Amino acid sequence: MIEVPKSQYLLPYRLIRLLAYLLAGASLVQALGCLTAYLLMMDSQAAGMMAHLLMQHLSYYFLGCTFIILSLSNILIKRGISELKGIRWPSLMLAVSVAAASFLLIPRIDYLRDTALDDGMPVMLSPFANYFVILNSIVFLLLCAQIFCSALVARRLNDAQLP
């Protein structure tokens, strides 16, 4: 009888897969949470503040999971599992989009909002309204990129098979 040896990297591969599934699900839940804030609140400025707080708090989780996925996949690629090469670029794009939205754009949006409120008007009636809309649109596009990249990582890990 021939015994088929099990892969010795089964546990790290399953961990990467689990984190990718959790990351894809959490990015969808984040988008639904942001949408719910806009639908339930009458004040769009307060809803935007709530949605941005949600994005900023979840960004640490997303960056941690992405870092673990990238680290473990690079280690496994060096050890001969070349099927994981397809998740490096989407994982890196996910990390960049999360960091850009949460640490660059949202603090700038908050500054514009606070400046307008200090002047006694909502941000959409201030002179910074066009700039605010542009930054808010970029954050929305980065949120869509997060969803796409996390789903792509989960999909590629689902299709990859260990040797």
Disulfide bonds with the S-S distance in Angstrom:
none
